[in-house]
């Protein structure tokens, strides 16, 4: 971290310098403290104490392969490594990597949604997801997330009014 630099800005900068990837970070996931009384730094013994802030971060699924961009830095290579190989020791790592993986938990998120099944003659009404969706380019039933205080029926009305108009003669909605 550079003098006066915010830790969040520092991690975004460092990830870019060390991997060439633009990372987004959330709140700090964990703070680690490491004290090594007999450590080597720049060719001499020191009593070292480091406080390390680890953030949960993510990069877009279509991000390029990682590559080092910093010049004359301490990073020689950047690559995606299988978690199983890290955990079983096949990929040698510093203790922080194992500690961070041990504290990592997949975020649980529950989302309630309402969808319409609309048929006309021999066709079903579908909507195609944009690049912003978790599954871009796939076809779904029209509908979406239920807003706070909204009924599922009102959700369907709102969602189908936004995109396609349903409910004409011959349409059946279930």
C-alpha positions, 0 to 999 in steps of 0.5 A, a space after each residue: 500500500 502506498 503512503 496515503 492510499 486507501 486499502 481498497 484502491 491498493 488491492 485493485 491497483 496491486 491485482 492489476 499490476 500483478 495479473 493485468 486483470 481489473 478486479 472489483 472488490 467487496 467489503 473486507 472478507 478477513 483481516 490477518 495478523 502475522 508476526 515473525 520475530 526472526 524474518 529476512 527482509 532485504 538481506 537482513 534479519 528483522 522482527 516483522 509484523 504484517 497486517 493483511 486485509 483480504 477482500 473478496 474480489 471478482 473479475 468478469 467471466 470474459 476477462 483475459 488470461 492473467 499476465 504480470 504488468 508491473 515492471 521490476 516487481 516481485 511477481 514473476 507469473 500470474 495464473 489461474 490454479 485449481 483450488 484442489 491443487 492449492 489445498 493438497 499442496 501440489 501448488 506451493 503457496 504462502 500460509 495466507 492463501 490457505 487461511 483465506 481459502 479456509 475462511 471463504 464461504 460461498 454467499 447464499 442468496 435467496 431470490 423469489 421470482 414470478 414467471 408467466 407461461 403464455 401460449 398462443 396457438 402452438 407457440 410459447 412466449 419467451 424472453 432472451 437474456 442480455 449480457 448482464 444476466 448470469 446466463 446471457 443469451 438463453 431463453 426464459 419465461 417472461 417474469 422476474 424478481 418480486 419487489 418488496 411488498 409486491 404480489 407475484 401477480 403484480 410482478 408478472 403484470 409489471 414484467 410483461 408490460 416492460 418487455 412484451 405485451 401479453 394477454 391478447 385474444 387467444 393467449 393463455 397465461 398460467 
